[in-house]
Amino acid sequence: MAVIKVRKTGQVIEGEDNVRAFLNSQGVLYEHWDITKLPEHLRDKYVLTDEEKNEILAAFKDEIEDLAARRGYKTWDIVALSDATPNLDELLKKFEQVHIHTEDEVRAITAGHGIFIIKGDKETGYFDVELEAGDVISVPEGNPHYFTLMDDRRVVAVRLFIDPSGWVAHPYEEKEEAVQ
């Protein structure tokens, strides 16, 4: 289950309803999918064949199609990152720059962990959303954020797009406050 840490205040928010309410107040969609739908042999696997990626997409077909219908997403894929990923450190450096997109950034975590660092409203400032298997998040278009891995450096996630070309990261320059 996701955990939120507000950087300005040190506040920690836990529990599905509390996490959902906080993220909703910041304009961020949060859902939780039943991870037991994922076949056992894929629950802790981070190097995936195309067939295994398709198996993950098939396991969550109903959830993906429902989310896509509600939010206008037209295509989806699987991203898998681990220490076995070529150039992982370079990829992470690129991910760890605050940026925006011209469409939502959506992740449904199916294995492992990841953290979205998101700029909230003026009062809240930046907050970390620690995600684990089953957590689904959609950072809205134009909202400054970045993504990184947790200490285990392993994640598998479904990504949904309206148009993958619109999902390019555009650097965001902080105008009034630095990432704390």
Disulfide bonds with the S-S distance in Angstrom:
none
